[in-house]
Amino acid sequence: MTDRPNTPLLDTIQRPADMKHLSDGQLLQLADELRRETVSAVSVTGGHLGAGLGVVELTVALHAVFDTPRDKIVWDVGHQCYPHKILTERRDRIRTLRQKDGLSGFTKRSESPYDPFGAAHSSTSISAALGLAVARDLGGVTPEGLGDAIAVIGDGSMSAGMAYEAMNNAGDLGKRLIVILNDNEMSIAPPVGAMSSYLSRLYAEEPFQDLKAAAKGAVSLLPPPFREGARRAKDLLKGMTVGGTLFEQLGFSYIGPIDGHDLDQLLPVLRTVKARATGPILIHVLTKKGKGYGPAEQAADKGHARAKFDVITGEQKKAPSNAPSYTSVFAQHLLKEAAADDRICAVTAAMPDGTGLNLFAERYPSRCFDVGIAEQHGVTFSAGLAAGGMKPFCALYSTFLQRGYDQVVHDVAIQRLPVRFAIDRAGLVGADGATHAGAFDVAFLANLPGFVVMAAADEAELAHMVATAAAHDDGPIAFRFPRGEGTGVEMPERGTPLEIGKGRMIRAGRRVAILSFGTRLSEVEAACEALGAKGITPTVADARFAKPLDRDMILRLAADHEALITIEEGAVGGFGSHVAQLLADEGVFDNGLKFRSMVLPDIFIDQSSPADMYATAQLSAADIEAKVLSVLGVSQIGAERA
């Protein structure tokens, strides 16, 4: 295609083995072409741009030096893996990234042997790579063989405790393991906390800029004539700053910091490590997110996640919308509650922009806390705030809340602490696929004693649920809402607290009642319009609460209709299961009620548009219509006479 960049050298590379004959100068050219190809591909598909651009040279160097897929490269999170995919037999499909039936936006074992471990959540790479290294030494077998294990982890991901648990274990085991710390001073948001400050001090002093010798921390790996000089340089630098002491105390040899965009530094270090390393070693690499593409470098988030964009200007191509996003509604209405109550505070885990809490941080900086990529800590920190008399809103994506579940149970629920969980990206999320789907939060929260669990049917309901959470002090409370824009309903100036455990009737009908939990209500309404044209008029209710259930409303619907259908954007074990338990306990099924529960199917649904994903899940308006006809025993042909 004429709009693709000119990449004559990259065109000759189908797999990493094709790079082995290239000179170092040619590898530099390859990196330049790879960066241009990455920008071009993401401009067509959208996706995570900045992270991949920051590791182009590192990607080239790793595949040039190591023997993948025998050697296993584990990319932490995986949103930086697009250049890796281009070099590993997937360039012909790179413009299907994050599309239906296309390449995943993350590493994925089922997609390629060059992806030895799937990822999409952070801080897992060192644990996984250590497992691969131990499997290698125990005689484990993979189709490609088991060689070196290399974990590439960002400085933001290093803020999570799991990374240190893995490093502590690796240092104790002493296995040959290579960890590359990709230090770009930015994860999704700029990393926070003591770890970030520590890494900054490693290279803030002038001597680090003057002494580029990458071997300062790898004395034992150098040829004998160079060792004494390297030791002296290392001791000198350690006397001036912290150096790699933390990592060395964990049992790792430390090399760095080195310039991650300079192949003249990267290649010799990686070759030396490959040839001489015996135990665990950490290579500290400095990179710039968005490197080499002006619009990404100039963006506040360094081009972390982009919609489709114009390559020349970097301008994103977003479809216009007349409705606000659910995230912005949450953020604006939390600000309104915080203005009226100075005990309200907000907590997020490295996602201030994604959760809308960047606005809260600007208005109330002393009451907003970004704890870094540390959901476990974030949940218990929120519990501590609540125990101290504050009103914390812990704002996390549903998929990331999973990481703090033990803390939700033990530190929040058992103690009945009034932590408010704002659960963003509930339901299916589109291009990020199964790893980021908010499928399980209702099931794992509604089974906890004393928890209140809500789901907003539209953006106005979300405003009311923010107000409800702010007013609720009797134990933990959660409200969930999806990614994307609302439905365009009229918005209140400020939310009104809802009565806990009370739903609302939407329309009265006969024979069948549909009880909706969450934003499938708009699809229910569309299904009812189609059914109305066929002479069928269902009753529709919005449950609002999965826990506590509106017992009176549900039992009334069951008594007045021959069939009851629940629908939700969550997995089995959630809202519908709680309704079924209530009906069974009350003996309603003995009276012949037909009950059906529409939930996400028992599969992980790959990336596509949300509409396509919900069609796959059989939760679209057409599926709801078909379910009503089926439960009533009415065929499409005979529906008009029902």
C-alpha positions in Angstrom: 0.0 0.0 0.0 1.3 3.5 -0.9 0.5 4.9 2.5 2.9 2.5 4.3 6.4 3.6 5.1 9.4 2.6 3.0 11.1 -0.3 5.0 13.5 -2.1 2.7 15.5 -3.8 5.4 12.5 -4.7 7.6 10.9 -6.2 4.5 13.6 -8.9 4.5 12.9 -9.9 8.1 10.2 -12.4 8.7 11.5 -13.9 11.9 14.3 -13.1 14.4 16.6 -15.7 12.8 16.7 -13.4 9.7 18.4 -10.8 11.9 21.4 -12.9 12.7 23.4 -11.9 9.7 22.8 -8.1 10.1 25.6 -5.8 11.1 25.2 -3.5 14.1 24.8 -0.6 11.6 22.0 -2.5 9.8 20.3 -3.2 13.2 20.2 0.5 13.8 18.5 1.0 10.4 16.1 -1.9 11.2 15.1 -0.1 14.4 14.4 3.1 12.5 12.2 1.2 10.0 10.5 -0.8 12.8 9.5 2.4 14.6 8.0 3.8 11.4 6.1 0.6 10.8 4.7 0.6 14.3 3.5 4.1 14.0 1.9 3.4 10.7 0.1 0.2 12.0 -1.3 1.8 15.1 -2.5 4.8 13.1 -4.8 2.3 11.4 -5.9 0.2 14.3 -5.5 2.4 17.4 -3.9 0.9 20.4 -1.0 1.3 22.8 1.6 3.3 20.9 4.0 5.1 23.3 5.1 2.0 25.2 6.1 0.2 22.0 8.0 3.1 20.6 10.0 3.3 23.8 11.4 -0.2 23.4 12.1 -0.4 19.6 15.8 -0.5 20.0 15.6 -2.9 23.0 13.3 -5.2 21.0 15.7 -5.3 18.1 18.7 -5.9 20.4 17.0 -8.7 22.3 15.9 -10.6 19.2 19.4 -10.0 17.5 21.3 -11.3 20.5 19.1 -14.1 21.9 17.7 -17.1 20.1 13.9 -16.7 20.3 11.6 -18.6 20.5 14.0 -21.0 22.3 15.0 -18.1 24.6 11.9 -16.8 26.2 11.2 -13.1 26.3 8.4 -12.2 28.8 7.1 -8.7 28.3 5.5 -7.3 31.4 1.9 -6.1 30.7 2.5 -6.6 27.0 1.3 -3.3 25.7 4.8 -2.6 24.4 4.9 -5.8 22.3 3.8 -4.4 18.9 7.4 -4.1 17.6 8.0 -7.6 18.9 5.1 -8.9 17.0 6.3 -7.3 13.8 9.6 -9.1 14.1 8.1 -12.5 15.0 6.2 -13.7 11.9 3.2 -11.4 12.4 3.9 -8.4 10.4 1.4 -9.4 7.7 -1.3 -9.2 10.4 -0.1 -6.2 12.3 -2.9 -4.0 10.9 -5.4 -6.4 12.5 -4.3 -5.4 16.0 -7.1 -5.4 18.6 -9.7 -6.1 15.8 -12.1 -9.0 15.6 -10.3 -12.2 14.7 -7.0 -10.2 14.6 -3.9 -10.0 16.7 -4.3 -9.4 20.4 -3.0 -6.1 21.7 -1.0 -8.0 24.3 1.2 -11.1 24.3 -0.8 -14.3 23.9 0.4 -17.8 24.1 -2.1 -19.2 21.7 -1.1 -16.6 19.1 2.6 -17.3 18.6 5.5 -19.5 20.0 7.3 -16.2 20.4 4.9 -15.2 23.2 5.9 -17.7 25.9 3.7 -16.1 28.5 0.5 -14.1 28.1 0.2 -10.8 29.8 -2.1 -7.7 30.1 -1.8 -7.0 33.8 1.4 -5.7 35.2 4.2 -7.0 37.4 3.9 -10.7 36.5 6.9 -11.0 34.2 9.7 -11.8 36.7 7.6 -14.5 38.4 6.8 -16.1 35.0 10.4 -15.8 33.7 11.7 -17.4 37.0 9.2 -20.3 36.5 10.5 -20.8 32.9 14.1 -20.7 34.2 13.5 -23.3 36.9 11.5 -25.4 34.4 14.6 -25.3 32.1 16.9 -26.4 34.9 14.5 -29.2 35.9 14.4 -30.6 32.3 11.2 -29.0 31.2 10.3 -29.3 27.6 8.6 -26.9 25.1 8.3 -27.4 21.3 10.9 -24.7 20.7 13.2 -25.8 23.6 13.9 -23.9 26.8 16.8 -21.5 26.9 17.3 -18.2 28.6 14.4 -16.5 30.4 14.3 -12.8 30.0 11.7 -10.6 31.8 11.2 -7.0 30.5 9.5 -5.0 33.2 8.8 -1.2 33.4 9.6 1.0 36.4 5.8 1.5 37.0 5.3 -2.2 37.2 8.2 -2.4 39.7 5.9 -0.6 42.2 3.8 -3.7 42.6 4.8 -6.0 45.4 4.6 -9.1 43.2 7.7 -8.0 41.4 9.7 -7.9 44.6 8.3 -11.2 45.8 9.6 -12.7 42.5 13.0 -11.0 42.8 13.4 -12.1 46.4 12.7 -15.7 45.3 15.0 -15.5 42.3 17.8 -14.1 44.4 17.4 -17.0 46.8 17.3 -19.6 44.1 20.3 -18.2 42.3 19.1 -19.4 38.8 20.3 -17.8 35.6 17.6 -15.2 35.0 17.8 -12.0 33.1 15.6 -9.1 34.2 15.5 -5.9 32.1 14.2 -2.9 34.0 12.7 -0.6 31.3 12.9 2.7 33.1 11.0 5.4 31.3 9.7 7.2 34.4 6.2 6.7 33.2 3.8 3.7 33.3 0.2 4.6 32.3 0.6 7.7 34.4 3.9 9.0 35.8 4.8 6.5 38.5 4.6 7.6 42.0 6.2 6.8 45.3 9.5 5.8 46.8 10.4 3.3 44.0 10.2 6.0 41.4 12.3 8.4 43.5 14.9 5.6 44.0 15.2 4.9 40.3 15.4 8.7 39.5 18.3 9.0 41.9 20.2 6.2 40.1 20.9 8.5 37.2 20.1 12.0 38.3 23.7 12.7 39.3 26.2 14.1 36.8 28.6 11.2 37.1 26.1 8.8 35.5 25.9 11.0 32.5 29.7 11.0 32.1 30.4 7.4 32.9 28.4 5.5 30.3 30.3 2.3 30.8 27.5 -0.2 30.9 29.6 -2.7 32.8 29.8 -0.8 36.1 27.5 -3.3 37.8 28.7 -6.4 36.0 32.2 -6.7 37.3 32.1 -10.5 37.4 31.1 -10.7 33.8 33.9 -8.6 32.3 37.2 -10.0 30.9 39.9 -9.9 33.6 41.9 -6.9 32.3 38.8 -4.6 32.7 37.5 -5.8 36.1 39.7 -3.7 38.4 38.8 -0.4 36.6 35.1 -1.4 36.6 35.3 -2.1 40.4 36.8 1.3 41.0 34.1 3.0 38.9 31.4 1.1 40.6 32.7 2.0 44.1 33.0 5.6 43.1 29.5 5.8 41.8 28.1 4.0 44.9 29.8 6.6 47.1 28.0 9.3 45.2 24.5 7.9 45.0 22.4 4.9 45.8 23.4 2.8 42.8 22.1 -0.7 42.3 22.3 -1.5 46.0 18.7 -2.4 46.4 18.7 -5.0 43.6 22.0 -6.4 44.7 20.7 -6.9 48.2 17.9 -9.0 46.6 20.6 -11.2 45.1 20.8 -9.7 41.6 23.9 -8.6 39.8 23.2 -5.1 38.6 24.2 -3.4 35.3 23.3 0.1 34.5 21.8 2.5 34.0 22.4 2.4 30.2 20.7 4.3 27.3 18.0 2.0 26.0 17.9 3.8 22.6 21.7 3.4 22.0 22.4 0.1 20.3 26.1 0.7 20.8 25.4 0.2 24.5 22.6 -2.3 24.4 24.2 -4.9 22.1 27.5 -5.3 23.9 25.8 -5.5 27.3 23.3 -8.1 26.1 26.0 -10.1 24.4 28.2 -10.1 27.5 25.3 -11.2 29.7 24.3 -13.9 27.3 27.8 -15.3 27.2 28.8 -15.0 30.9 25.8 -14.7 33.3 25.4 -17.5 35.8 22.8 -16.2 38.3 20.1 -13.6 38.3 21.0 -10.3 36.8 19.2 -7.0 36.3 19.9 -4.7 33.4 18.7 -1.1 34.1 17.7 0.5 30.8 16.6 4.1 30.4 14.1 4.8 27.6 11.6 7.4 26.6 8.0 6.5 26.1 6.8 7.6 22.6 10.4 7.9 21.4 10.9 9.0 17.8 7.3 10.1 17.1 6.8 13.8 17.8 3.1 13.8 18.6 3.6 10.9 21.1 6.6 12.6 22.7 4.7 15.8 23.1 1.5 14.2 24.5 1.0 14.3 28.3 0.7 10.5 28.4 3.4 10.0 25.7 0.8 8.4 23.4 0.0 5.6 25.8 -3.4 4.6 24.3 -4.4 6.1 21.0 -7.5 5.9 18.8 -6.9 5.7 15.1 -4.8 8.8 14.2 -3.3 10.8 11.3 0.4 9.9 11.1 1.5 13.3 10.0 -0.4 15.4 12.7 -1.0 12.7 15.4 -4.6 13.9 15.5 -6.9 11.1 16.8 -10.0 10.1 14.8 -12.7 9.8 17.4 -16.3 9.6 16.4 -18.3 12.5 17.8 -20.8 11.8 20.6 -23.6 13.9 22.1 -23.5 11.9 25.4 -20.8 12.2 28.1 -18.7 9.2 28.9 -19.5 7.2 32.0 -16.1 7.9 33.4 -16.5 11.7 33.1 -19.9 11.5 34.7 -18.4 9.6 37.7 -15.6 12.2 37.9 -17.8 15.2 37.7 -20.3 14.0 40.2 -17.6 12.8 42.7 -16.3 16.4 42.6 -19.8 17.7 43.5 -20.0 15.3 46.4 -16.5 16.2 47.5 -17.3 19.9 47.4 -20.1 19.3 50.0 -18.1 16.9 52.2 -14.4 17.4 52.9 -14.1 13.8 54.3 -14.5 12.4 50.7 -11.2 11.4 49.2 -10.2 9.3 46.2 -7.7 6.5 45.6 -6.6 5.0 42.3 -3.8 2.6 41.2 -1.8 4.3 38.4 -5.0 5.2 36.5 -5.8 8.8 37.3 -6.7 9.7 33.8 -8.5 6.4 33.0 -10.7 6.6 36.1 -11.3 10.4 35.8 -9.6 11.1 39.1 -7.1 13.5 37.4 -9.9 16.0 37.7 -10.2 15.3 41.4 -6.4 15.6 41.9 -6.5 19.0 40.3 -9.3 20.3 42.5 -8.4 18.4 45.8 -4.7 17.4 45.6 -4.5 16.7 49.3 -7.4 14.2 49.1 -6.4 12.3 46.0 -4.0 9.4 46.1 -2.4 7.5 43.2 -0.8 4.5 44.9 0.9 3.2 41.7 0.4 -0.2 40.2 -0.5 -1.7 43.6 -4.2 -2.6 43.8 -3.8 -4.7 46.9 -2.2 -1.8 48.8 -4.8 0.6 47.3 -7.7 -1.4 48.7 -6.2 -1.8 52.2 -5.0 1.9 52.2 -8.7 2.8 51.4 -9.7 0.6 54.3 -7.4 2.4 56.6 -8.8 5.8 55.4 -12.2 4.5 56.2 -11.1 3.3 59.6 -9.8 6.8 60.2 -13.1 8.4 59.5 -12.6 9.4 55.9 -14.9 8.5 53.0 -12.7 6.9 50.4 -13.7 6.2 46.9 -11.4 3.5 45.5 -11.7 3.9 41.8 -10.4 0.9 39.8 -11.2 -0.9 36.6 -13.1 -4.1 37.2 -10.3 -6.2 35.8 -7.8 -4.6 38.1 -10.0 -4.9 41.2 -9.5 -8.6 40.8 -5.9 -8.2 42.0 -7.0 -6.8 45.3 -9.7 -9.4 46.1 -8.1 -10.8 49.2 -7.9 -7.3 50.7 -11.5 -6.6 49.7 -12.6 -9.7 51.7 -10.3 -9.5 54.8 -9.5 -5.8 55.1 -12.8 -4.3 54.0 -15.8 -6.7 54.1 -15.0 -8.6 57.3 -14.5 -5.2 59.1 -17.5 -3.7 57.5 -15.5 -0.6 56.6 -17.3 1.9 54.4 -15.0 1.9 51.4 -16.7 3.0 48.2 -15.7 1.1 45.2 -16.1 2.8 41.8 -15.8 0.0 39.3 -15.0 1.3 35.8 -14.9 -0.7 32.6 -17.6 -3.1 33.8 -18.8 -5.6 31.2 -17.1 -6.2 27.9 -14.6 -3.6 26.8 -13.9 -4.1 23.2 -10.4 -4.0 21.7 -8.6 -4.8 25.0 -10.3 -8.2 24.9 -10.7 -10.9 27.6 -7.9 -9.7 29.8 -9.6 -6.4 30.5 -13.2 -7.5 30.5 -15.1 -6.6 33.7 -16.9 -9.9 33.9 -16.5 -11.1 37.4 -16.9 -8.3 39.9 -20.6 -8.8 40.7 -20.0 -12.5 41.3 -17.1 -11.9 43.6 -18.5 -8.9 45.5 -22.2 -9.8 45.9 -21.3 -13.0 47.8 -19.6 -11.0 50.6 -21.7 -10.4 53.7 -22.6 -6.7 54.2 -21.6 -5.6 50.7 -23.9 -3.3 48.7 -23.5 -3.8 44.9 -25.1 -1.5 42.4 -25.0 -1.2 38.6 -25.9 1.9 36.7 -28.4 1.5 33.8 -27.4 4.9 32.3 -25.4 8.0 33.1 -28.1 9.6 35.2 -28.3 6.5 37.3 -24.6 6.6 37.8 -24.9 10.2 39.2 -27.4 8.9 41.7 -25.1 6.0 42.6 -22.2 8.3 43.3 -24.4 10.2 45.7 -25.7 6.9 47.2 -22.1 5.8 47.9 -21.2 9.1 49.4 -24.1 8.9 51.8 -23.6 5.3 52.7 -21.6 4.7 55.9 -22.9 1.2 56.9 -20.3 -1.0 55.4 -18.7 -1.3 51.9 -20.5 -0.3 48.8 -19.7 -0.7 45.1 -21.2 0.7 41.9 -20.2 -0.4 38.4 -20.4 1.3 35.0 -19.1 0.5 31.5 -16.5 2.0 29.2 -17.6 4.5 26.7 -20.4 7.0 26.2 -23.7 7.1 28.0 -27.1 7.0 26.4 -27.8 10.7 26.2 -30.4 10.8 29.0 -31.2 14.1 30.8 -28.8 14.6 33.6 -29.5 15.8 37.1 -27.5 18.8 38.5 -26.4 16.5 41.3 -27.2 12.9 42.1 -29.9 11.9 44.7 -29.1 9.0 47.1 -31.1 5.9 46.3 -32.9 3.8 48.8 -30.6 0.9 49.4 -31.9 -2.3 47.9 -34.8 -0.8 45.9 -35.2 -1.1 42.1 -37.5 0.8 39.8 -40.2 -0.1 37.3 -39.6 1.0 33.8 -42.7 -0.3 31.9 -45.7 -2.4 32.7 -46.7 -5.4 30.6 -48.0 -8.9 30.8 -46.9 -12.6 30.7 -43.2 -12.0 30.9 -41.1 -9.7 33.1 -37.5 -8.7 32.2 -35.4 -7.7 35.2 -32.2 -5.8 34.0 -29.1 -5.1 36.0 -26.8 -2.6 34.4 -26.6 -0.9 30.9 -28.2 -3.8 29.0 -31.4 -1.9 29.9 -31.1 0.0 26.6 -31.0 -3.3 24.7 -34.0 -4.5 26.7 -35.9 -1.4 25.6 -34.9 -2.0 22.0 -36.0 -5.6 22.3 -39.4 -4.5 23.7 -40.0 -2.2 20.8 -39.5 -5.2 18.4 -41.7 -7.4 20.6 -44.4 -4.8 20.7 -44.6 -4.8 17.0 -45.4 -8.6 17.4 -48.1 -8.0 20.0 -45.9 -8.9 23.0 -45.6 -6.4 25.8 -43.1 -7.4 28.5 -42.9 -5.8 31.9 -39.4 -4.2 32.4 -37.7 -3.3 35.7 -34.3 -1.9 36.5 -32.9 -3.8 39.5 -30.3 -1.2 40.4 -29.0 -3.5 43.2 -27.6 -7.0 43.0 -27.2 -6.9 46.8 -29.3 -6.4 48.7 -32.0 -7.5 46.2 -35.3 -5.7 46.0 -37.2 -8.8 47.3 -40.6 -7.2 47.2 -40.3 -6.1 43.6 -38.8 -9.4 42.4 -41.4 -11.5 44.2 -44.2 -9.3 42.8 -42.8 -9.7 39.3 -42.7 -13.5 39.8 -46.2 -13.6 41.1 -47.7 -11.5 38.3 -46.0 -13.1 35.3 -45.6 -16.6 33.9 -42.0 -16.0 33.1 -39.1 -13.9 34.5 -35.9 -13.2 32.7 -32.8 -11.5 34.3 -30.1 -9.9 32.2 -26.7 -8.6 33.2 -23.2 -7.8 31.9 -21.4 -10.3 34.1 -20.6 -13.9 34.6 -22.6 -16.7 36.0 -22.8 -16.5 39.8 -23.8 -12.8 39.8 -27.1 -11.0 39.8 -29.2 -13.7 38.1 -27.8 -16.4 40.5 -28.9 -14.3 43.5 -32.3 -13.8 42.0 -32.6 -17.6 41.4 -31.6 -18.3 45.0 -34.3 -15.9 46.3 -37.0 -17.5 44.1 -35.9 -21.0 45.2 -35.9 -20.0 48.9 -39.4 -18.6 48.6 -40.7 -21.6 46.8 -41.7 -19.6 43.8 -40.6 -22.3 41.3 -43.2 -24.6 42.9 -45.9 -22.4 41.4 -44.6 -23.0 37.8 -42.6 -19.8 37.2 -40.4 -20.0 34.1 -37.1 -18.4 34.9 -34.2 -17.6 32.6 -30.9 -15.8 33.3 -29.0 -14.1 30.6 -25.3 -13.8 31.5 -21.9 -13.8 29.9 -21.1 -17.2 28.5 -18.6 -19.5 30.1 -15.8 -18.5 27.7 -13.3 -15.7 27.4 -14.3 -13.5 24.5 -11.6 -12.2 22.3 -11.2 -8.6 21.2 -13.8 -7.0 18.9 -16.1 -4.0 19.1 -18.3 -4.1 22.2 -21.4 -4.6 20.0 -19.8 -7.7 18.4 -18.7 -9.0 21.7 -22.2 -8.7 23.2 -23.6 -10.4 20.1 -21.1 -13.3 20.7 -22.3 -13.4 24.3 -25.9 -13.5 23.1 -26.8 -10.4 25.1 -27.9 -8.1 22.2 -31.5 -6.8 21.7 -32.1 -9.5 19.1 -31.0 -12.1 21.6 -33.3 -10.7 24.3 -36.2 -10.7 21.9 -35.4 -14.4 21.0 -35.2 -15.3 24.7 -38.6 -13.8 25.4 -40.2 -15.6 22.4 -38.6 -18.9 23.5 -39.7 -18.7 27.1 -43.2 -17.9 26.1 -43.1 -20.8 23.6 -43.9 -18.5 20.7 -42.4 -18.9 17.3 -41.4 -15.9 15.2 -44.2 -16.7 12.8 -46.8 -16.9 15.5 -45.6 -14.0 17.6 -48.2 -11.5 16.3 -51.0 -13.7 17.8 -49.3 -13.9 21.2 
